[in-house]
Amino acid sequence: MTLHRSIARRGLLLGAAAACLAGPALARIAAPRIEPLKRVPRTPYDPGADADAAVRAAEARAKASGKLLLIDMGGNWCADCLIVSGIMELPTARAFLAKHYEIVLVDVGRIDRNLQIPARYGMKKLLGVPAVIVVDPKGRVLNPDDAFALADARAMSNQAVLDKLASWVP
């Protein structure tokens, strides 16, 4: 067997093993298939916004509608933050997210602004961005150990980002 075939076969076996191990975990809400990201928005995080008021308003809408609250904390300087916010604006993704979430974007500057928001939800320290907190209508954080799952969004496909967002929907 050539080295090339050996590597290809090993990769195929590892991929099959990973799929078997991940099977039950992937049985949650399925994210729709989305189109490629063509343009990343320049400044989705508004540094002049009243973050406390925006989060309170989104919380109220989430409770009234029975949806989850998704707080996306980031900065306009962060490539991963821009990618995540751009993917959330794709038409198919936007429709899926609007069905399940009330979304609010919070500018955290260079992790030196609006830090009372993550603290309010039990996050002692904001370790990086993007950080995403998902809260159910009763006020419980659904992803306390997974808030930084999209911190390397540039290494993820658009579909993988949306699949992660879908994984928090009960």
Beta strands, then each sheet from edge to edge (+ up, - down):
strand 1: 68-74
strand 2: 101-107
strand 3: 131-135
sheet 1: 2+ 1+ 3-
end
